Amino acid sequence: MIAGPCSVEYREQTLEAARAVADAGATMLRGGAFKPRTSPYTFQGLGDEALAILREAREETGLPVVTELMDPRHVEAVLDAADVIQIGARNSQNFLLLAEVGRADKPVLLKRGLSSSVEELLMAAEYVAKEGNERIILCERGIKTFETATRYTLDLGAVAVLKQETHLPVIVDPSHAAGKREFVLPLARAAAAVGADGIIVETHPRPEEALSDGPQQIPTAEFAEFARQVEGIVALMGKQIG
């Protein structure tokens, strides 16, 4: 279970979320330092300042950190702050960036593109592996379809296919797929039931104040109960968190 705020906004917000995530038994902290946004006028992340806050959160809680890399020029800074490098959906076919993380000595969390097929996701993973880095985590986060009831359509069938076709761990991002926090728990349960190896979830101390993706973030005050309910399904599948 990977959890944390969508964006690192300020020190206390991130540390408060990190403490809640650690107390709930999560295994890794997520937080965006560099944010690829649809509009260039929305919050783009704090950059290096956010990386420093993530390092502090890791030191305090002991949780490994995953954060997104968007630009090859930021590789060294992100490698210093992160234990896992995330390649987001919008960069899933940025082949130069994929090759760059393929040469890095850190695991890579590779998200499926918004309109990518399963085969295209696997080819993106090959770009990383081809450079020598085979520590790759695949992530289903929902794809664009005609449906508008949720932000994206979570393709749970892709999880089953990826588990059969590869030896790589496969996780699910129910937060971005749902777009609304009330749907995150049902989708997280479904991810565990279909055989995913983990989930990556967004939580924020005060989602109504969030600078990005507030509607889909679980309040940290409710995160322990969320984790408890997910753990029940995980146990039914013969697994455990951690």
N, C-alpha and C positions, 0 to 999 in steps of 0.2 A: 504494500500500500504506500503509494507516493502521494504526498499532500502538501499544500501550502498555498499562498496567495498567487493569483494570476500575475500580479506585478509587485515588485518590491517598491513601495511608495515612500516609506520612511522607516527609520530604525525600529521604533517601538511597535509599529504595525506588524513588521516582519517577525520580530522576536516574540511577540504575543502569539502570533499564528504558529510559529515554530514550537513554542512550549506546548500549545494545545495539541499539535500533531504528535509530538513526542509522547505526551502523557496518554494519548489514545492508543499508542502502540504501533503507530505507523513506522515504516522502515526507511523512508527517505523524505527529504524536504525538497519541494519544488518552489521556484520563485523566478519571475522574469526580470532580468536586468536590461535586456534589449528586446523591445516589443515590435514585431511586425504588425502594423495596423492597417486596416482597409483605407482609412482616411489619414492623410498626412498631417491633419490638424489635431488629431487626438494624441493622448499621452504615449510617448514612444519609449518610456523607461528611463531610469536614472543612470544607466551605463556603469561606469567604473565605481561610482558611489554605491550602487546596488550590490556589486560584487563584494565590496568590503563588508556590507551588512550581512550578506550571505555567509561570508567567512566567519563573522562573529556568531551568527546563529548556529553554524556547524560546531564551533568551539564550545558553545554553551550547552547544546542539546546532545551532541555526539552523533547527530543524524548526517549521513552523507547528503550531498547537495546535487540536484540536477537543475541546470539552467540552459536557456537556449543560446545557440551561436548562430549569428546571422551573417557575419562578415569575416572573411579570412584574416583581416587586419586585427581582429579581436581574439584570435586563437590563443595567444600566450596568456592574456588576461583571464579568459574563461577557463583555461586549463588550470590556472592557479587557484581559482575559486571553486571549481566544480569537480565532483567525483564522477559524474556522468554528463556527457555533452548531449544536449537535445538538438535535433534538427527538426524544425517545425514543419507543419503541413505545407506552408507556402514556399519552403526551400527544399522540399523533398525531391525535386528534380533539378536542383542547382548542383550540377555535376562537379564543378570545380570545388565547391564547398564540401561535397561528399568525399571527394578525393583527399581534401585537406584533413578531415577528421579521420579518414582511413589511415593517415600517417601519424595520428596522435596516439599517445599511450593512455587512453581513457576509453571506457565503454561508451557506446553511442546509442541514444534512444531516438529511433527514427520513426517519425509520424507519417502516416499515409496522407498523401495529397488530397485536397478537397475533391478532385475529380479523377484521381488515379485509380486504375484497376489494381487488383491483387498482383498481377504480373509486373506492373510498373513499380509497385512498392518493392517487390523482390529484386528487380533490376537495380533500383536505387540502393538496396542493401549490398548488392554485388559491387557497386562502385566503391563502397566503403571497404568491403572485404578484399577486393582486388589489390588494395594498397597495403594489406597486411593486418588490418584490424578486424578480427572476427568476433569481437565482443559487441554484438549488436542486439538491441531490444526492439522488436517491431511493435508499433502502436496503432491500433484502429481507433479513429477519433470522429468517425462520421463522415459521410460524403454528401455532395450536393445531389439532390433529386428534385422531383416536382413537389414533394411534400413540404409544407410550411408549418405544420403543427409543432415541430421541434426545429432547433436551429439547423441541424444537419440530420441525416438519416444514419443511425448507428447500424453498421453492417456486421451483425454478429455471425452471420454465415462466413464472413472473411476470417474470423478468428478460428473457426473449425477447420477451414481450408489451410490456413497458415500453420496450424498445429500439425496437420497431416503432411504438408509439403516441405516443411523445414524443421531443423533441429533447434531453431532460435526461440528464445522466450517471447511470448506475445502478451501485450497488455492492452487495456482499453481505457480511453479517456471519456467517461460518461458526462463530464462537465461541458465540454465543447460540443458534444453531440446533442445534449439536451437543450442547452441555452437557458434553461429555467431550473432553479434549484430543486423544485418539487419533483422533477423527473430524474434527478441524479441517482437517488437511492435505487429505484426500480431498475435502472439501466446498469448500475454497479452490481446488483444481485444477478441480473441476467448474464453479465460478463463472467462472474464466478461460475455460474451454472453451465455456461457453454464451454468452460475449460480454460479460460484466460489464466495467465500466470500472475496477473496483478492488475491494479487500476491506478490511474493518476487523476487526482481529484483536487479541485480548487476550494480553498476555505479562507475566510477573511474575518477579522474581528468585527468589522462594521461594513457589511457588503453594500449598504445603501450609500456609503461614502467612497466606494472603490473607484479608482481612476480608470479601470478597465474591467469589463465583464462582470460587473456587480450582480446582475440578476441570476447568474448561474453559480455563484459562490456560496457555499454553506457557511453560516455563521460559526465561528470557532466555538461558541458556547454550546452548539448543537453537534459538534464534530465527534465527540466521544460516543454519543448515542448512534450516530451514523456508522461509525467504525464497528460498534458492537453488533449492529444488525447485519452488516456485510460479513462480519466474522462468523455469524450463524450459518450463512449459506456456504461460506468457505469450508467450515467444518463438515457440513453435509457432503461436500465433494471430497472429503478425505484429506484436506490440506489445512494449513494454518498460516496466519499472517506472520511474516518474519522469517 
